[in-house]
Amino acid sequence: MIEASTFLRRALLADAVFSGIAALGFTFGAGAFATLFNLPEALLLEAGLFLIAYTALVGWLASRASVPRPLVLLVVVGNAAWTIGSIALLLSGAVSPNLAGVLMVVAQAIATGVFAELQYVGLRRSAGVAAA
């Protein structure tokens, strides 16, 4: 356990807020977004369902003064992997999004990468080992 810096807690909270919005949109509006972005509805729905659990985890971490360092590191690595995976999805040819879809995937990949970086910086600013 480490004492989470204010910076880390704010970075986690911002991630939870934006992930929660995406979770709700993709879960309950998968069909509409599939049409808008020319992306598979199942992909958007599954992403939304995953993001519900992710939002709960990241929101919980953001609400704690002391956090398990390995769990925060997992969030950072997961965000980095999501960023790389999003770009790889576009380059793979497995999907054929329209321009709006490409822009959305790139924008959320960038945002997720920024969250990974902010969380990593916050993790480095977090001090010491908290008493168990």
C-alpha positions as CSV (number, residue, x, y, z in Angstrom):
1,M,0.0,0.0,0.0
2,I,1.1,3.5,-0.8
3,E,-0.2,6.9,0.2
4,A,-1.9,8.2,-3.0
5,S,-0.9,11.7,-3.9
6,T,-3.6,14.2,-4.7
7,F,-2.3,14.2,-8.3
8,L,-2.8,10.4,-8.5
9,R,-6.3,10.5,-7.0
10,R,-7.4,13.3,-9.4
11,A,-6.0,11.4,-12.4
12,L,-7.8,8.3,-11.3
13,L,-11.0,10.2,-10.7
14,A,-10.9,11.9,-14.1
15,D,-10.3,8.5,-15.7
16,A,-13.3,7.1,-13.8
17,V,-15.6,10.0,-14.9
18,F,-14.7,9.7,-18.6
19,S,-14.7,5.9,-18.5
20,G,-18.1,6.0,-16.8
21,I,-19.6,8.3,-19.5
22,A,-18.2,6.0,-22.2
23,A,-19.5,2.9,-20.4
24,L,-23.0,4.3,-20.2
25,G,-22.9,5.5,-23.8
26,F,-21.5,2.3,-25.3
27,T,-23.6,0.0,-23.1
28,F,-27.0,1.7,-23.7
29,G,-26.3,3.3,-27.0
30,A,-24.3,0.7,-28.8
31,G,-26.7,0.5,-31.7
32,A,-26.8,4.2,-32.3
33,F,-23.0,4.6,-31.9
34,A,-22.4,1.6,-34.2
35,T,-24.4,3.4,-36.9
36,L,-22.7,6.7,-36.3
37,F,-19.2,5.3,-36.3
38,N,-19.7,2.3,-38.6
39,L,-18.2,0.0,-35.9
40,P,-19.6,-3.3,-34.8
41,E,-22.3,-3.0,-32.3
42,A,-21.0,-6.0,-30.4
43,L,-17.6,-4.4,-30.0
44,L,-19.1,-1.2,-28.6
45,L,-21.4,-3.1,-26.2
46,E,-18.6,-5.3,-24.9
47,A,-16.4,-2.3,-24.5
48,G,-19.2,-0.5,-22.6
49,L,-19.7,-3.5,-20.3
50,F,-16.0,-3.8,-19.6
51,L,-15.9,-0.1,-18.8
52,I,-18.6,-0.4,-16.2
53,A,-16.3,-2.7,-14.1
54,Y,-13.3,-0.6,-14.9
55,T,-15.0,2.5,-13.8
56,A,-16.0,0.9,-10.5
57,L,-12.4,-0.1,-9.9
58,V,-10.8,3.2,-10.9
59,G,-13.4,5.2,-9.0
60,W,-12.8,3.0,-5.9
61,L,-9.0,3.6,-6.2
62,A,-9.6,7.4,-6.6
63,S,-11.6,7.4,-3.3
64,R,-8.8,5.9,-1.2
65,A,-6.0,7.7,0.6
66,S,-4.0,4.5,0.5
67,V,-3.9,2.3,-2.6
68,P,-2.3,-1.0,-3.6
69,R,0.6,0.1,-5.8
70,P,0.4,-3.0,-8.0
71,L,-3.3,-2.4,-8.7
72,V,-2.6,1.2,-9.7
73,L,0.3,0.0,-11.9
74,L,-2.2,-2.5,-13.5
75,V,-4.5,0.4,-14.3
76,V,-1.6,2.3,-15.9
77,V,-0.4,-0.7,-17.9
78,G,-4.1,-1.4,-18.9
79,N,-4.6,2.1,-20.1
80,A,-1.4,1.9,-22.2
81,A,-2.5,-1.4,-23.6
82,W,-5.9,0.0,-24.5
83,T,-4.2,2.9,-26.3
84,I,-2.0,0.5,-28.3
85,G,-4.9,-1.9,-28.9
86,S,-7.2,0.9,-30.2
87,I,-4.6,2.0,-32.8
88,A,-3.8,-1.6,-33.7
89,L,-7.6,-2.3,-34.2
90,L,-7.7,0.5,-36.8
91,L,-4.5,-0.7,-38.5
92,S,-5.6,-4.3,-38.5
93,G,-8.4,-3.9,-41.0
94,A,-10.7,-5.9,-38.7
95,V,-13.1,-3.0,-38.7
96,S,-14.0,-0.4,-41.3
97,P,-15.1,2.7,-39.4
98,N,-16.1,5.8,-41.2
99,L,-14.2,9.1,-40.7
100,A,-16.2,9.8,-37.5
101,G,-15.3,6.3,-36.2
102,V,-11.7,6.7,-36.9
103,L,-11.6,10.1,-35.2
104,M,-13.5,8.7,-32.2
105,V,-11.1,5.7,-31.8
106,V,-8.0,7.9,-32.2
107,A,-9.4,10.5,-29.7
108,Q,-10.2,7.9,-27.1
109,A,-6.9,6.3,-27.6
110,I,-5.1,9.6,-27.1
111,A,-7.2,10.3,-24.0
112,T,-6.5,6.9,-22.5
113,G,-2.8,7.3,-23.2
114,V,-2.9,10.7,-21.4
115,F,-4.6,9.0,-18.4
116,A,-1.9,6.4,-18.3
117,E,0.8,9.0,-18.3
118,L,-0.9,11.2,-15.6
119,Q,-1.5,8.1,-13.5
120,Y,2.1,7.0,-13.8
121,V,3.3,10.5,-12.8
122,G,0.8,10.4,-9.9
123,L,2.1,7.0,-8.9
124,R,5.7,8.3,-8.8
125,R,4.6,11.3,-6.7
126,S,2.9,9.0,-4.2
127,A,5.1,8.5,-1.2
128,G,6.0,5.8,1.1
129,V,4.4,2.6,2.3
130,A,1.2,3.0,4.2
131,A,0.7,1.1,7.4
132,A,-1.5,-2.0,6.8
